Amino acid sequence: MLIRSLGCCGALMVACSSSAQTVVLDATAEATILNDPSLAIGDGRVFVGNNFQNSVRRGLGRFGLSSLPAGEVVSATLEVIVLSQRGFNLNFDAHRLMADWNEGPTVGGGSNGGQGSPAVPADVTWTRTGLGTSWPAGGSFAATPTDSASSQFAGTRLTFDLTDDVRAMRNKSLPDFGWILISQTESVTGNVIALSTNDAGFPPMTLTVEIEDRCLADTNGDGIVPLADFNG
């Protein structure tokens, strides 16, 4: 530890090192809601957009933030892999969810699971949380997106910067219910993507969080511990 004496009064300044670590969280819940509230896709790929039958889909994901180690969140990035895509140069928004929800057990129908199957009470749907309560049609989420991302074609990795949300969820100023992905062109039929998930046997949605473990005595975060830090 480095100690420096400054000036005639001998004020002490102690170097206070910090360390950073990167934690990758797999989604603990992934689901698709469809604008037909009788249908659900809880198990399988996640779909976002509008298919050729004018069926709108929105994707939900949640992560176990309580498992993160102590420290300051430096960055938090959501990453999802586009397995298939209809349409080109599609844009998507990630909105913070404002109500709790349950993934549910229902497997989507069709060759790739993209067709909804009849929902059971434990499934999140367009109008129900899967927890015995309802929410506004299309989900309960913050009106302003946290971040946006574009997909050019299948194989694209969509990344969303969720740092501010994760920081607020960690300090309990915002509830930790995850995020909903919404297509900016969901009113256009034929613009839809399928996202990789654990349920489909592919890589899951991930949240990569960089955490810095700062010296506790360095209250103002400047990397040193002068008398001012101890005096507040």
Secondary structure, DSSP 8 states (H G I E B T S, - for coil): --EEEETTTTEEEEE---EEEEEEEEEEEEEEEESSTTEEB-BS-EEEEE-TT--EEEEEEEE-GGGS-SSEEEEEEEEEEEEEEESSSEEEEEEEB-S-----S-B-BSTTS-B-EE--TTS--SSB-SSS-B-STT--B-SS-SEEEEE-STT-EEEEE-HHHHHHHHTTSS----EEEEETTTTSTTEEEEE--GGGTS---EEEEEEEE--TT-TTSSSEE-HHHHH-
